[in-house]
């Protein structure tokens, strides 16, 4: 499988995980945390567009950063969910 496709699918997988987490019955998400998650995934979208429109010069590095942003966003959401449980 092409590297760009693998990385894009990894970002998609993390985005789906975020959607599933948000669909759980937890009304207590921190607004600042949700803003951070939204910003990170918006940046992921920008990165993916840059790669697929050939605006980005270093696709591999851009995609690594994109996956990292998606992981950070997902982990921030999970951390927030764990903190609100306590």
Buried (B, 14 or more C-beta within 10 A) or exposed (E): EEEBEEBBEBBEEBBEBBEEBEEEEEEEBBEEBBEBBEEBBEBBEBBBEBBEEEEBEEBEEBBBBBBEBBBBBBEBBEEBBEEEEE
